[in-house]
Amino acid sequence: MSELDTRRITVEEPPATVQPEGTLPPHTVLQGRYEILSVQGVGGMGAVYRARDLRFAAVDKIVAVKEMTNTAPDPRLRRISIQNFEREANILASVSHPAIPKIFDYFSEGNRSYLVMEFIEGRNLETILDERKQPFSPEEVVEWGLQLCDVLATLHSHQPPVIFRDMKPGNLILQPDGRLMLIDFGIAKVFEHGQRGTMIGTEGYSPPEQYRGIAEPRGDIYALGATLHHLLTGRDPRLEPPFTFHERPIRLFNPNVSKELEAAIMKALAYDIQDRYSSVVEFAAALSKAMPRTRRATGVIATAGLGTAAFAGPQDVEPLWTFKCEDEVRSSPRIADGVLYIGCYDNNLYALDARTGDFRWKYATEGGIASTPCIYRDRVLIGSEDGHLYAISRRTGHMIWKCATGGPVRSSARVAYEHAFIGSDDGCLYAINTQSGRVLWKFQTAGPVRSTPLLVEETVYVGSDDGYIYALEMRGGKIKWKYDTHRRVTSSPAIEGNLVLVGSADGHLYGLNARSGWPVWRFRTKGYVFSSPRVQEGTVFVGSADGFLYAIEAESGRQRWKYETEGAVTSSPAVDGDLVFVGSNDKALHAVDANRGTGVWRYTTEGPIPSSPLVYDHTVYIGSTDHRVYALPI
């Protein structure tokens, strides 16, 4: 070959991504709806896929599709596999918790069965631990432990109780926001007292009694203890002799762990079931005591759901002033030009100096006032249980006009286009001219309208005790859409982007599409939601009669945290910077950290607080059924 000859050079191309054997190729469409995008993982029974829900044409709704391929030659094994898969579907469908994936669909095609679930971003703790090659910090592990106690408490309090049976780092997904998600409910089991079965779970994490076919809630406590032990020591229990945690003290491998925390976890790992904690609530209390919140990881959102450390500390605020009325104060305060206006069940609308609490004037109606004042130009609009909406001069306290409805007025007015919109117990929503007091139109519902309307552009959103949330044309009161919650809606709507947010007596907070009324998500509490939601920076704050104040992601409807009070929360929260304020039937006004859900302080009055707080000029104002109005410093 001469120097001028050319050579053929072969360049090796990088290998293409190998499609795991037996899995569905990309762009496969299941049920004419779920387009497979990629394989996320492969197990002995099938695969987990990342997929797109084609029903949502305008957005990319990503879901996880879990597959079970049933090719076992033994009919009994095939039957057991199907039962386990169906069990996972039923449990996920029946349990609601932010750390449990939501299930959307379940179906079979040929010899394969599929679960369509919420797609979880993140990686499992086992993989993260292997990569970091050192234990996690006690602060991180305790935060995760409390989150897991909260989800296990939900499972164990389910009727009938659900036993997870496979708690381990590999089944815990750490999401980008620091929260854990519990996955793989394939062997979870509905608890029946005294019932035995086959040993199932993961060796090293499973408690001794599970090897004898016994599954009960304290078995999950043992597995959680084993998981926390692994995360704090880096020692994989699957590689150690079973039930030998006492031979591997946590502090031997991680000197940053306190004696108290080590003792709290080792009690969960007791061989004898009777020597463990009686419940995950008790375990959570021990973890909280061993690691106070001031020492825990600041980058992780706290879960105060168990109430283990949710209560604020001692009462360390003193009122700037108090004002004594003659009856209960259920109305909420409003301030303009340094004057505070608030209604009372002694029939009066009061005007007080916001700085000093000094009396300015009062106007007497003929019924109690639960309505919150609406300040508009030179007048205050206020509803009364005598059935009227009043316009009162802000300067003199004299009546300008009053408009009669057919029932008590417990709703509060909102103003747009020179008209006040307000509901009445006669079942109507009224549009009333603010200058003359004349009715422009009224819209009839089938129940009292105690919800305060939300006015957005040309639409009025309002709830009714007939169970519906209505969207009406502002100009003429014609209905645009309505959504049935099946229970009364006293909560007042709020808006975030294209979502209308409102609570119902069915125990849910709803996120509805503002244009169509179609439910985008709903969040379940364990009590009536009479509280009205407040939104700040994508987080919705709302109270429930179950005694909790909730922080919920507006976009997804997922819980960020919950804070426990000692009474029903019908008060609507007020948000100021990093603090959320809310009243409770435990007689206290609570100040809660908006980011973490921990109590900062609380002030106890002498009566339940259905009134909603108002924050103004570094002061929080609130009424109480003890007949007083309070001004408290922030």
Buried (B, 14 or more C-beta within 10 A) or exposed (E): EEEEEEEEEEEEEEEEEEEEEEBBEBEBEBEEBBBBBEBBEBEEBBBBBBBBBEEEEEEEBBBBBBBBBBEBEEEEEBEEBBEBBBBBBBBBEEBBBBBBBBBBBBBEEEEBBBBBBBBBEBBBBBEBBEEEEEBBBBBBBBBBBBBBBBBBBBBBBBEEBBBBBBBBBBBBBBBEEBBBBBBBBBBBBBBEEEEEEEEBBBEBBBBBBBBEEBBBBBBBBBBBBBBBBBBBBBBBBEEEEEBEBEEEBBBEBBEEBBEEBBEBBBBBBBBEBEEBBEBBBBBBBBBBEBBEBEEBBEEBBBBBBBBBBBBBEEEEBEBBBBBEBEBBBBBBBBBBEEBBBBBBBBBBBBBBBBBEBEEBBBBEBEBBBBBBBBBBEEBBBBBBBBBBBBBBBBEEBEBBBBBEBEBBBBBBBBBBEEBBBBBBBBBBBBBBBBEEBEBBBBBEBEBBBBBBBBBBEEBBBBBBBBBBBBBBBBEEBEEBBBBEBEBBBBBBBBBBEEBBBBBBBBBBBBBBBBEEBEBBBBBBBEBBBBBBBBBBEEBBBBBBBBBBBBBBBBBBBBBBBBBBBBBBBBBBBBBBEEBBBBBBBBBBBBBBBBBBBBBBBBBEBEBBBBBBBBBBEEBBBBBBBBBBBBBBEB
